[in-house]
Amino acid sequence: MTNQTTMPTKEFRIGVIKAAIWLHRRPDGSPRFNTTFERLYKDGRDTWRSTHGFQHADLPVVAEISARVHEWIREQMGSACREPGDGPRE
């Protein structure tokens, strides 16, 4: 067994809010991306920590990073990641 650290495929950060995108492969080899969000802060001992909880004022930044993540994943996936209504209309 190895102690291998998995690194995110891509990260986006605005201030203390960060998103990490993780690539996973489906059994057929096609990509699947998952995203985690975190807020960085310093504790009482001036040590950097992170949380997955967000304050009210953080939400616009979370929304902006989420939009950037969404666009990046769409670019990676190409036509395989279409929104409903993006295809040809009948």
Contacts in CASP RR format, 6 or more apart in sequence:
PFRMAT RR
TARGET T0000
AUTHOR 0000-0000-0000
METHOD contacts of the structure
MODEL  1
MTNQTTMPTKEFRIGVIKAAIWLHRRPDGSPRFNTTFERLYKDGRDTWRS
THGFQHADLPVVAEISARVHEWIREQMGSACREPGDGPRE
6 22 0 8 1.000
8 20 0 8 1.000
8 21 0 8 1.000
8 22 0 8 1.000
9 21 0 8 1.000
9 22 0 8 1.000
9 23 0 8 1.000
9 33 0 8 1.000
10 20 0 8 1.000
10 21 0 8 1.000
10 72 0 8 1.000
11 18 0 8 1.000
11 19 0 8 1.000
11 20 0 8 1.000
11 21 0 8 1.000
12 18 0 8 1.000
12 19 0 8 1.000
12 21 0 8 1.000
12 65 0 8 1.000
12 68 0 8 1.000
12 69 0 8 1.000
12 72 0 8 1.000
13 19 0 8 1.000
13 65 0 8 1.000
14 61 0 8 1.000
14 64 0 8 1.000
14 65 0 8 1.000
15 40 0 8 1.000
15 61 0 8 1.000
16 39 0 8 1.000
16 40 0 8 1.000
16 41 0 8 1.000
16 58 0 8 1.000
17 37 0 8 1.000
17 38 0 8 1.000
17 39 0 8 1.000
17 40 0 8 1.000
17 54 0 8 1.000
17 58 0 8 1.000
17 61 0 8 1.000
17 62 0 8 1.000
17 65 0 8 1.000
18 37 0 8 1.000
18 38 0 8 1.000
18 39 0 8 1.000
18 40 0 8 1.000
18 50 0 8 1.000
18 65 0 8 1.000
19 35 0 8 1.000
19 36 0 8 1.000
19 37 0 8 1.000
19 65 0 8 1.000
19 66 0 8 1.000
19 68 0 8 1.000
19 69 0 8 1.000
20 35 0 8 1.000
20 36 0 8 1.000
20 38 0 8 1.000
21 33 0 8 1.000
21 34 0 8 1.000
21 35 0 8 1.000
21 69 0 8 1.000
21 72 0 8 1.000
21 73 0 8 1.000
22 33 0 8 1.000
22 34 0 8 1.000
22 35 0 8 1.000
22 36 0 8 1.000
23 31 0 8 1.000
23 32 0 8 1.000
23 33 0 8 1.000
24 31 0 8 1.000
24 32 0 8 1.000
24 33 0 8 1.000
24 34 0 8 1.000
25 31 0 8 1.000
25 32 0 8 1.000
26 32 0 8 1.000
30 80 0 8 1.000
31 76 0 8 1.000
31 77 0 8 1.000
33 73 0 8 1.000
33 76 0 8 1.000
33 77 0 8 1.000
35 66 0 8 1.000
35 69 0 8 1.000
35 73 0 8 1.000
36 52 0 8 1.000
37 52 0 8 1.000
37 54 0 8 1.000
37 62 0 8 1.000
37 65 0 8 1.000
37 66 0 8 1.000
38 50 0 8 1.000
38 51 0 8 1.000
38 52 0 8 1.000
39 50 0 8 1.000
39 51 0 8 1.000
39 52 0 8 1.000
39 53 0 8 1.000
39 54 0 8 1.000
39 55 0 8 1.000
39 58 0 8 1.000
40 48 0 8 1.000
40 49 0 8 1.000
40 50 0 8 1.000
41 48 0 8 1.000
41 49 0 8 1.000
41 50 0 8 1.000
41 51 0 8 1.000
42 48 0 8 1.000
42 49 0 8 1.000
43 49 0 8 1.000
54 62 0 8 1.000
73 81 0 8 1.000
74 81 0 8 1.000
END
